[in-house]
Structures are given as C-alpha cells and as structure tokens.
Amino acid sequence: MATRYLIRLPNPSNARGEDASLSFRSQGAEGIAEELQHALRSDALFARWLEKQEEPGTVDPALSASDTSASVSGMQEDLHIDLTVITRLSSAVLRHRLALLAGNHWQLRDVSAA
C-alpha cells in the first residue's frame, strides 16, 4: 500500500546533506522534487552512498529498496518548498534518502494512506 508524505523544506538553500556529492543540486521546487523522485525510484543514490562507507557489509540491505512508481511533486510557497511524496517504500528508506539529499533541513508535516 502506498503512503503519502507531506514534506517541507523550510529553507531550501540550506537543504543539503553532509556530503555535497550526494546532496540536492537544485534550488527550485520542481528540480528538488525530480531529484527526490529519482532517488526513490532507483537505488543509485544509495549505491553512491554505500561506496563511501568504511564497512558496507554492516549496512542494512533494506535501505537499498526502490519504488519505480514513486512520485514527488513540489510547490514553492513563500520562502519554503512543500513536497508531496507518494511511495510504497518504508519511512526508514524515505528518511535515509532525505537525510542524504537534505541533511536535517526538512520537516515531516503529514502522513496518510495514498
């Protein structure tokens, strides 16, 4: 069953993870939504992150999951960006991908069945 997550980036210019090579590159709502959607639809971001780990064998393989039907839409509202994410991925995988892309600079606003 798919879940709908409402995510807010309160200050999009700060929405970057610790590793710039894994972080959001876009500044606008549409570009950020596309990057997150790609990160959920494939395991490419996870694979790049895994290559950087000292002990990749200790990483939970469940974090590599992907959802080819995941969708993300973004809307610029004043100074923040609101993202609507619909995915079958677990919240742990979504949180991990968001942490890589945006660091701690995001807020979960709502969760419901899609």
MILOTI-836648 format. One record per residue (C-alpha): chain; residue number from 1; residue in three letters; z, y, x. Coordinates in nm, 4 decimals. Example, Ala and Ser with C-alpha at 12.3 -4.5 7.8 and 13.67 -1.06 7.14 Angstrom:
<pts>
lomar A&vexmar 1&gutor Ala&Z 0.7800&Y -0.4500&X 1.2300
lomar A&vexmar 2&gutor Ser&Z 0.7140&Y -0.1060&X 1.3670
</pts>
This chain:
<pts>
lomar A&vexmar 1&gutor Met&Z 0.0000&Y 0.0000&X 0.0000
lomar A&vexmar 2&gutor Ala&Z -0.0913&Y 0.3429&X 0.1304
lomar A&vexmar 3&gutor Thr&Z 0.1625&Y 0.6195&X 0.1742
lomar A&vexmar 4&gutor Arg&Z 0.1089&Y 0.9950&X 0.1539
lomar A&vexmar 5&gutor Tyr&Z 0.2914&Y 1.2065&X 0.4103
lomar A&vexmar 6&gutor Leu&Z 0.3075&Y 1.5845&X 0.3970
lomar A&vexmar 7&gutor Ile&Z 0.3478&Y 1.7187&X 0.7500
lomar A&vexmar 8&gutor Arg&Z 0.3971&Y 2.0808&X 0.8537
lomar A&vexmar 9&gutor Leu&Z 0.3225&Y 2.2318&X 1.1929
lomar A&vexmar 10&gutor Pro&Z 0.5379&Y 2.5479&X 1.1732
lomar A&vexmar 11&gutor Asn&Z 0.3850&Y 2.6998&X 1.4854
lomar A&vexmar 12&gutor Pro&Z 0.0513&Y 2.5293&X 1.5576
lomar A&vexmar 13&gutor Ser&Z 0.0154&Y 2.6851&X 1.9020
lomar A&vexmar 14&gutor Asn&Z 0.3363&Y 2.5049&X 2.0072
lomar A&vexmar 15&gutor Ala&Z 0.2330&Y 2.1726&X 1.8507
lomar A&vexmar 16&gutor Arg&Z 0.1721&Y 1.9905&X 2.1771
lomar A&vexmar 17&gutor Gly&Z 0.3245&Y 1.6760&X 2.3207
lomar A&vexmar 18&gutor Glu&Z 0.4844&Y 1.6407&X 2.6628
lomar A&vexmar 19&gutor Asp&Z 0.1611&Y 1.5118&X 2.8208
lomar A&vexmar 20&gutor Ala&Z -0.1214&Y 1.7629&X 2.7816
lomar A&vexmar 21&gutor Ser&Z -0.3825&Y 1.4890&X 2.8228
lomar A&vexmar 22&gutor Leu&Z -0.2548&Y 1.3236&X 2.5029
lomar A&vexmar 23&gutor Ser&Z -0.1765&Y 1.6384&X 2.3012
lomar A&vexmar 24&gutor Phe&Z -0.3668&Y 1.8191&X 2.0303
lomar A&vexmar 25&gutor Arg&Z -0.6507&Y 2.0239&X 2.1741
lomar A&vexmar 26&gutor Ser&Z -0.7477&Y 2.2030&X 1.8543
lomar A&vexmar 27&gutor Gln&Z -0.5847&Y 2.5186&X 1.7247
lomar A&vexmar 28&gutor Gly&Z -0.7059&Y 2.5225&X 1.3631
lomar A&vexmar 29&gutor Ala&Z -0.6108&Y 2.3099&X 1.0639
lomar A&vexmar 30&gutor Glu&Z -0.9432&Y 2.1282&X 1.0403
lomar A&vexmar 31&gutor Gly&Z -0.9566&Y 2.0342&X 1.4077
lomar A&vexmar 32&gutor Ile&Z -0.5952&Y 1.9208&X 1.4185
lomar A&vexmar 33&gutor Ala&Z -0.6487&Y 1.7103&X 1.1034
lomar A&vexmar 34&gutor Glu&Z -0.9548&Y 1.5469&X 1.2628
lomar A&vexmar 35&gutor Glu&Z -0.7641&Y 1.4678&X 1.5829
lomar A&vexmar 36&gutor Leu&Z -0.4734&Y 1.3110&X 1.3924
lomar A&vexmar 37&gutor Gln&Z -0.7104&Y 1.1153&X 1.1700
lomar A&vexmar 38&gutor His&Z -0.8878&Y 0.9748&X 1.4770
lomar A&vexmar 39&gutor Ala&Z -0.5503&Y 0.8864&X 1.6322
lomar A&vexmar 40&gutor Leu&Z -0.4582&Y 0.6870&X 1.3210
lomar A&vexmar 41&gutor Arg&Z -0.7961&Y 0.5192&X 1.2697
lomar A&vexmar 42&gutor Ser&Z -0.8150&Y 0.3775&X 1.6210
lomar A&vexmar 43&gutor Asp&Z -0.5774&Y 0.2684&X 1.8948
lomar A&vexmar 44&gutor Ala&Z -0.7456&Y 0.4882&X 2.1591
lomar A&vexmar 45&gutor Leu&Z -0.4592&Y 0.7398&X 2.1843
lomar A&vexmar 46&gutor Phe&Z -0.2059&Y 0.4570&X 2.2022
lomar A&vexmar 47&gutor Ala&Z -0.4111&Y 0.2835&X 2.4738
lomar A&vexmar 48&gutor Arg&Z -0.4272&Y 0.6019&X 2.6849
lomar A&vexmar 49&gutor Trp&Z -0.0509&Y 0.6440&X 2.6468
lomar A&vexmar 50&gutor Leu&Z 0.0137&Y 0.2764&X 2.7288
lomar A&vexmar 51&gutor Glu&Z -0.1812&Y 0.3063&X 3.0563
lomar A&vexmar 52&gutor Lys&Z 0.0684&Y 0.5725&X 3.1674
lomar A&vexmar 53&gutor Gln&Z 0.3761&Y 0.3576&X 3.1049
lomar A&vexmar 54&gutor Glu&Z 0.5591&Y 0.2087&X 3.4042
lomar A&vexmar 55&gutor Glu&Z 0.6309&Y -0.1139&X 3.2170
lomar A&vexmar 56&gutor Pro&Z 0.3655&Y -0.1511&X 2.9467
lomar A&vexmar 57&gutor Gly&Z 0.4777&Y -0.5065&X 2.8761
lomar A&vexmar 58&gutor Thr&Z 0.8014&Y -0.3763&X 2.7247
lomar A&vexmar 59&gutor Val&Z 0.6249&Y -0.1578&X 2.4648
lomar A&vexmar 60&gutor Asp&Z 0.6375&Y -0.2801&X 2.1058
lomar A&vexmar 61&gutor Pro&Z 0.2838&Y -0.4065&X 2.0298
lomar A&vexmar 62&gutor Ala&Z 0.3255&Y -0.2945&X 1.6662
lomar A&vexmar 63&gutor Leu&Z 0.2767&Y 0.0650&X 1.7885
lomar A&vexmar 64&gutor Ser&Z -0.0882&Y -0.0173&X 1.8636
lomar A&vexmar 65&gutor Ala&Z -0.1726&Y -0.0629&X 1.4948
lomar A&vexmar 66&gutor Ser&Z -0.4555&Y 0.1370&X 1.3429
lomar A&vexmar 67&gutor Asp&Z -0.5803&Y 0.2077&X 0.9907
lomar A&vexmar 68&gutor Thr&Z -0.9573&Y 0.2561&X 0.9639
lomar A&vexmar 69&gutor Ser&Z -0.9151&Y 0.4043&X 0.6167
lomar A&vexmar 70&gutor Ala&Z -0.6521&Y 0.6641&X 0.7144
lomar A&vexmar 71&gutor Ser&Z -0.7352&Y 1.0172&X 0.6037
lomar A&vexmar 72&gutor Val&Z -0.5918&Y 1.3507&X 0.7101
lomar A&vexmar 73&gutor Ser&Z -0.6654&Y 1.6909&X 0.5634
lomar A&vexmar 74&gutor Gly&Z -0.5325&Y 2.0186&X 0.6933
lomar A&vexmar 75&gutor Met&Z -0.4778&Y 2.3628&X 0.5470
lomar A&vexmar 76&gutor Gln&Z -0.3830&Y 2.6832&X 0.7218
lomar A&vexmar 77&gutor Glu&Z -0.1042&Y 2.8612&X 0.5306
lomar A&vexmar 78&gutor Asp&Z 0.0056&Y 3.1940&X 0.6773
lomar A&vexmar 79&gutor Leu&Z 0.1239&Y 3.1024&X 1.0278
lomar A&vexmar 80&gutor His&Z 0.1706&Y 2.7281&X 0.9755
lomar A&vexmar 81&gutor Ile&Z -0.0551&Y 2.4300&X 0.9125
lomar A&vexmar 82&gutor Asp&Z 0.0083&Y 2.1742&X 0.6386
lomar A&vexmar 83&gutor Leu&Z -0.1353&Y 1.8263&X 0.6862
lomar A&vexmar 84&gutor Thr&Z -0.1726&Y 1.5601&X 0.4197
lomar A&vexmar 85&gutor Val&Z -0.1851&Y 1.2126&X 0.5709
lomar A&vexmar 86&gutor Ile&Z -0.2743&Y 0.9029&X 0.3695
lomar A&vexmar 87&gutor Thr&Z -0.2337&Y 0.5791&X 0.5612
lomar A&vexmar 88&gutor Arg&Z -0.1212&Y 0.2195&X 0.5446
lomar A&vexmar 89&gutor Leu&Z 0.0410&Y 0.2497&X 0.8877
lomar A&vexmar 90&gutor Ser&Z 0.4168&Y 0.2323&X 0.9193
lomar A&vexmar 91&gutor Ser&Z 0.6118&Y 0.5533&X 0.9529
lomar A&vexmar 92&gutor Ala&Z 0.7102&Y 0.4429&X 1.3053
lomar A&vexmar 93&gutor Val&Z 0.3449&Y 0.4368&X 1.4147
lomar A&vexmar 94&gutor Leu&Z 0.2759&Y 0.7733&X 1.2485
lomar A&vexmar 95&gutor Arg&Z 0.5816&Y 0.9293&X 1.4155
lomar A&vexmar 96&gutor His&Z 0.4796&Y 0.7896&X 1.7541
lomar A&vexmar 97&gutor Arg&Z 0.1250&Y 0.9285&X 1.7290
lomar A&vexmar 98&gutor Leu&Z 0.2553&Y 1.2662&X 1.6110
lomar A&vexmar 99&gutor Ala&Z 0.5041&Y 1.2761&X 1.8991
lomar A&vexmar 100&gutor Leu&Z 0.2209&Y 1.2186&X 2.1461
lomar A&vexmar 101&gutor Leu&Z -0.0001&Y 1.4812&X 1.9845
lomar A&vexmar 102&gutor Ala&Z 0.2526&Y 1.7459&X 1.8779
lomar A&vexmar 103&gutor Gly&Z 0.5794&Y 1.6654&X 2.0523
lomar A&vexmar 104&gutor Asn&Z 0.8756&Y 1.7698&X 1.8383
lomar A&vexmar 105&gutor His&Z 0.6831&Y 2.0571&X 1.6817
lomar A&vexmar 106&gutor Trp&Z 0.6206&Y 1.9049&X 1.3381
lomar A&vexmar 107&gutor Gln&Z 0.8179&Y 1.8570&X 1.0184
lomar A&vexmar 108&gutor Leu&Z 0.8019&Y 1.5816&X 0.7597
lomar A&vexmar 109&gutor Arg&Z 0.8001&Y 1.7612&X 0.4234
lomar A&vexmar 110&gutor Asp&Z 0.7469&Y 1.4772&X 0.1746
lomar A&vexmar 111&gutor Val&Z 0.6656&Y 1.1068&X 0.1470
lomar A&vexmar 112&gutor Ser&Z 0.5247&Y 0.9326&X -0.1596
lomar A&vexmar 113&gutor Ala&Z 0.3029&Y 0.6441&X -0.2630
lomar A&vexmar 114&gutor Ala&Z -0.0655&Y 0.7325&X -0.2370
</pts>
